[in-house]
């Protein structure tokens, strides 16, 4: 990594070219630009997650740390390529007046004619699509489960301001659950009369799962609490008995259904790099998430 002190976008872009030349690969075959906006304390972990995801999605990764907006403007950066990255990377620290205009630093560094995704690994703006950096991206990724407090409120806020291209890793965490529940109903094509989701008291994923089941099954879905980790049980009531998936340890679930013996099912909680990789596979609007976000807002309004 090359350290650039009191620099600007032009010098960072020039260093990208020099880094590719030193690596002997003037064309890196990158497919997108990924912007990561994180506080200093969380930046290293977020960049490590993006590094693992870049093996599947070679990208120009721009980490942005927004520092103190007071004082004179300063841009510092660490720029490099290789060393396990599937593309190029820059960790950019902004201080002073330039913090209020971070998009002016990032915009010249976007790969031309390629999609842009942005990820807030911890706290996200109140309206990601209206955020100056968020407006640069076609895909805006938040993580309500990573905020320090008020996780369910953060999820609700993201649903209220949903715009095409928005998503949340709390939704991505549900992919295995949704696939398993859909498969269960394929095996047992019975009318569901009610359902229940049991999870940690503050679980944005559980809130979204309740909204998804309500939207798809058109039944009342109860919400129960447990010690976790995450979602521990989902049950769907039918006239022949309950279809139940329970997972007490965050790794292995038990699938129970009427007239059949219980059987184990792999349902491991996934790490952030795997979740990020999944979201970067699609950069168009997630219509299902859009419906679920609207449903969650309606459910909360009806309380």
C-alpha positions as CSV (number, residue, x, y, z in Angstrom):
1,X,0.0,0.0,0.0
2,X,1.2,3.5,-0.9
3,X,0.6,6.3,1.5
4,X,-0.5,9.6,0.0
5,X,-0.7,12.6,2.3
6,X,-2.6,15.8,1.6
7,X,-3.5,14.5,-1.8
8,X,-6.4,14.7,-4.2
9,X,-8.5,12.6,-6.6
10,X,-6.1,13.1,-9.5
11,X,-3.1,11.8,-7.6
12,X,-5.1,8.9,-6.2
13,X,-6.2,8.0,-9.8
14,X,-2.5,8.3,-11.0
15,X,-1.4,6.0,-8.2
16,X,-4.0,3.4,-9.3
17,X,-2.4,3.4,-12.8
18,X,1.1,3.1,-11.3
19,X,0.0,0.2,-9.0
20,X,-1.4,-1.7,-12.0
21,X,1.8,-1.2,-13.9
22,X,3.9,-2.4,-11.0
23,X,1.7,-5.4,-10.7
24,X,2.3,-6.1,-14.4
25,X,-1.4,-6.0,-15.2
26,X,-2.5,-2.7,-16.8
27,X,-6.0,-4.1,-17.3
28,X,-7.4,-5.6,-14.1
29,X,-10.8,-6.8,-15.5
30,X,-12.7,-5.1,-12.7
31,X,-16.5,-5.3,-12.9
32,X,-17.7,-2.5,-10.6
33,X,-16.8,0.2,-8.1
34,X,-17.6,-0.5,-4.4
35,X,-17.7,2.4,-2.1
36,X,-17.5,1.7,1.7
37,X,-18.4,4.5,4.1
38,X,-17.3,3.6,7.6
39,X,-16.0,5.2,10.8
40,X,-12.3,4.8,11.6
41,X,-12.9,2.1,14.2
42,X,-14.9,-0.1,11.8
43,X,-13.0,0.6,8.6
44,X,-10.4,-2.2,8.9
45,X,-13.0,-4.9,9.4
46,X,-15.2,-3.6,6.6
47,X,-12.2,-3.5,4.2
48,X,-11.3,-7.0,5.2
49,X,-14.8,-8.2,4.4
50,X,-14.7,-6.4,1.0
51,X,-11.3,-8.0,0.3
52,X,-12.9,-11.5,0.7
53,X,-15.9,-10.5,-1.5
54,X,-13.6,-9.1,-4.2
55,X,-12.4,-12.6,-5.0
56,X,-15.8,-13.2,-6.5
57,X,-16.4,-9.6,-7.7
58,X,-13.1,-7.9,-8.8
59,X,-13.8,-4.3,-8.1
60,X,-12.2,-0.9,-7.4
61,X,-12.9,-0.6,-3.7
62,X,-13.0,2.9,-2.3
63,X,-13.1,3.0,1.5
64,X,-14.1,6.4,2.8
65,X,-13.6,7.6,6.4
66,X,-15.4,10.8,7.2
67,X,-13.4,12.6,9.9
68,X,-13.9,15.9,11.7
69,X,-15.6,18.4,9.4
70,X,-13.9,21.4,11.2
71,X,-10.7,23.0,10.1
72,X,-8.9,23.0,6.8
73,X,-9.6,20.4,4.1
74,X,-7.3,17.4,3.9
75,X,-7.4,14.2,1.9
76,X,-5.1,11.3,2.9
77,X,-5.2,7.9,1.2
78,X,-3.7,4.4,1.1
79,X,-3.7,3.0,-2.4
80,X,-2.7,-0.4,-3.7
81,X,-3.6,-3.5,-5.6
82,X,-2.8,-7.2,-5.3
83,X,-2.1,-8.7,-1.9
84,X,-5.2,-10.8,-2.0
85,X,-7.5,-8.1,-3.5
86,X,-9.4,-9.0,-6.7
87,X,-8.9,-5.5,-8.0
88,X,-7.8,-2.1,-6.7
89,X,-8.3,-0.5,-3.4
90,X,-8.0,2.9,-1.8
91,X,-8.7,3.8,1.9
92,X,-9.4,7.6,1.8
93,X,-9.5,9.7,5.0
94,X,-11.3,13.0,4.7
95,X,-10.9,15.9,7.2
96,X,-12.2,19.5,7.3
97,X,-14.5,21.1,4.8
98,X,-14.1,18.3,2.2
99,X,-16.0,16.0,4.6
100,X,-19.2,17.9,3.6
101,X,-18.4,17.3,-0.1
102,X,-17.1,13.7,-0.1
103,X,-18.7,12.9,-3.4
104,X,-16.4,15.4,-5.1
105,X,-13.4,13.3,-4.1
106,X,-15.1,9.9,-4.9
107,X,-16.8,10.8,-8.2
108,X,-13.5,11.1,-10.3
109,X,-12.4,7.7,-9.0
110,X,-15.4,5.7,-10.2
111,X,-14.6,3.2,-12.9
112,X,-16.1,4.4,-16.2
113,X,-19.0,2.6,-17.8
114,X,-19.4,0.2,-14.9
115,X,-21.9,-0.1,-12.0
116,X,-21.4,1.4,-8.6
117,X,-22.4,-0.1,-5.3
118,X,-22.1,1.6,-1.9
119,X,-22.1,-0.1,1.5
120,X,-22.5,1.4,5.0
121,X,-21.3,-1.5,7.3
122,X,-22.5,0.2,10.5
123,X,-24.5,3.4,10.7
124,X,-26.2,4.5,7.5
125,X,-27.7,7.8,6.4
126,X,-31.4,8.4,7.2
127,X,-32.1,8.3,3.5
128,X,-29.4,6.4,1.5
129,X,-30.7,7.3,-1.9
130,X,-30.7,11.0,-1.0
131,X,-27.2,10.9,0.5
132,X,-24.6,12.6,-1.8
133,X,-22.4,9.5,-1.9
134,X,-25.5,7.2,-2.1
135,X,-26.7,9.1,-5.1
136,X,-23.6,7.9,-7.0
137,X,-24.6,4.2,-6.7
138,X,-27.1,1.9,-8.4
139,X,-27.0,-0.4,-5.3
140,X,-27.1,0.9,-1.8
141,X,-26.4,-1.6,1.0
142,X,-27.1,-1.0,4.7
143,X,-27.0,-3.3,7.7
144,X,-29.5,-2.4,10.4
145,X,-28.3,-5.3,12.6
146,X,-24.9,-3.6,12.9
147,X,-26.1,-0.3,14.5
148,X,-25.2,0.1,18.1
149,X,-28.7,0.6,19.4
150,X,-32.3,0.7,18.0
151,X,-31.8,-2.1,15.4
152,X,-35.5,-2.6,14.8
153,X,-36.1,1.2,14.5
154,X,-33.2,1.4,12.1
155,X,-34.7,-1.3,9.9
156,X,-38.1,0.4,10.0
157,X,-36.5,3.7,9.0
158,X,-34.8,2.0,6.0
159,X,-38.1,0.5,4.9
160,X,-39.9,3.9,5.2
161,X,-37.4,5.6,2.8
162,X,-37.0,2.6,0.5
163,X,-35.9,3.5,-3.1
164,X,-35.1,1.2,-6.0
165,X,-31.6,-0.1,-5.4
166,X,-31.7,-0.1,-1.6
167,X,-31.2,-3.3,0.3
168,X,-30.2,-4.3,3.8
169,X,-28.0,-7.2,4.9
170,X,-30.7,-8.1,7.4
171,X,-32.7,-9.1,4.4
172,X,-29.8,-11.0,2.8
173,X,-29.5,-13.1,6.0
174,X,-32.9,-14.5,5.3
175,X,-32.1,-16.1,1.9
176,X,-31.5,-19.6,3.4
177,X,-34.6,-19.3,5.6
178,X,-36.8,-18.2,2.7
179,X,-35.5,-21.0,0.5
180,X,-36.1,-23.6,3.1
181,X,-39.6,-22.4,4.0
182,X,-40.5,-22.3,0.3
183,X,-39.2,-25.8,-0.2
184,X,-41.2,-27.0,2.8
185,X,-44.4,-25.7,1.3
186,X,-43.6,-27.3,-2.0
187,X,-43.3,-30.7,-0.1
188,X,-46.5,-30.0,1.8
189,X,-48.9,-28.1,-0.4
190,X,-51.2,-27.3,2.4
191,X,-53.1,-24.1,3.3
192,X,-51.3,-22.2,6.1
193,X,-53.6,-20.9,8.7
194,X,-51.1,-19.1,10.9
195,X,-47.4,-18.7,11.5
196,X,-44.9,-17.7,14.2
197,X,-41.3,-16.4,14.1
198,X,-39.2,-16.8,17.2
199,X,-35.9,-14.8,17.4
200,X,-33.8,-12.5,19.6
201,X,-35.9,-9.6,20.9
202,X,-34.1,-7.1,18.6
203,X,-33.7,-8.9,15.2
204,X,-34.3,-6.9,12.1
205,X,-34.1,-10.1,10.1
206,X,-37.0,-11.5,12.2
207,X,-39.0,-8.4,11.6
208,X,-38.5,-8.7,7.8
209,X,-39.3,-12.5,7.9
210,X,-42.6,-11.7,9.7
211,X,-43.4,-9.2,7.0
212,X,-42.4,-11.6,4.2
213,X,-44.6,-14.5,5.5
214,X,-47.5,-12.1,6.0
215,X,-47.2,-10.8,2.5
216,X,-46.8,-14.3,0.9
217,X,-49.2,-16.4,3.0
218,X,-51.8,-13.7,3.8
219,X,-52.1,-14.8,7.4
220,X,-51.3,-13.4,10.8
221,X,-47.7,-14.1,11.8
222,X,-46.9,-13.9,15.5
223,X,-43.5,-12.8,16.8
224,X,-41.9,-14.5,19.7
225,X,-38.6,-13.9,21.6
226,X,-35.7,-16.2,22.4
227,X,-32.1,-15.9,23.5
228,X,-31.0,-16.4,19.9
229,X,-28.6,-16.5,18.2
230,X,-30.6,-14.7,15.5
231,X,-33.8,-16.5,14.4
232,X,-34.3,-19.7,16.3
233,X,-37.6,-21.0,15.0
234,X,-40.3,-20.6,12.3
235,X,-43.5,-22.5,12.4
236,X,-46.4,-22.6,10.0
237,X,-49.8,-24.1,11.1
238,X,-51.8,-26.3,8.7
239,X,-54.8,-28.5,9.2
240,X,-52.5,-31.6,9.3
241,X,-50.1,-30.1,11.9
242,X,-47.3,-27.6,12.1
243,X,-44.4,-27.3,9.7
244,X,-41.5,-26.2,11.9
245,X,-37.9,-25.3,11.4
246,X,-36.0,-24.8,14.6
247,X,-32.3,-23.7,15.0
248,X,-31.0,-23.4,18.5
249,X,-27.2,-23.2,17.8
250,X,-27.0,-21.0,14.7
251,X,-25.6,-23.8,12.6
252,X,-27.9,-26.9,12.3
253,X,-31.7,-26.8,12.1
254,X,-34.3,-29.4,12.6
255,X,-37.1,-29.7,10.0
256,X,-40.3,-31.1,11.4
257,X,-43.4,-31.7,9.3
258,X,-46.7,-33.7,9.5
259,X,-46.5,-37.4,9.2
260,X,-42.7,-37.4,8.5
261,X,-39.7,-37.9,10.8
262,X,-37.7,-34.9,11.9
263,X,-34.5,-34.4,9.9
264,X,-31.5,-32.1,10.3
265,X,-30.8,-29.3,7.8
266,X,-27.7,-27.2,7.5
267,X,-28.7,-23.6,8.2
268,X,-25.5,-21.9,9.4
269,X,-25.4,-18.2,10.1
270,X,-23.4,-16.5,7.4
271,X,-20.6,-14.0,7.8
272,X,-20.6,-10.5,6.4
273,X,-18.3,-11.3,3.4
274,X,-20.7,-14.0,2.1
275,X,-23.7,-11.6,2.6
276,X,-21.9,-8.8,0.7
277,X,-20.9,-11.2,-2.1
278,X,-24.6,-12.2,-2.5
279,X,-25.8,-8.6,-2.7
280,X,-23.1,-7.7,-5.3
281,X,-24.3,-10.5,-7.6
282,X,-27.4,-8.4,-8.5
283,X,-27.4,-4.7,-9.1
284,X,-31.0,-4.3,-10.2
285,X,-34.0,-3.6,-8.0
286,X,-35.0,-6.3,-5.6
287,X,-38.8,-6.4,-6.1
288,X,-39.4,-8.9,-3.3
289,X,-37.5,-6.7,-0.8
290,X,-39.5,-3.7,-2.0
291,X,-42.8,-5.4,-1.2
292,X,-41.6,-6.7,2.1
293,X,-40.3,-3.2,3.1
294,X,-43.7,-1.8,2.3
295,X,-45.4,-4.6,4.3
296,X,-43.3,-4.0,7.3
297,X,-44.2,-0.3,7.4
298,X,-47.9,-1.3,7.2
299,X,-47.6,-3.8,10.0
300,X,-45.9,-1.3,12.3
301,X,-48.5,1.4,11.4
302,X,-51.3,-1.0,12.3
303,X,-50.0,-1.5,15.8
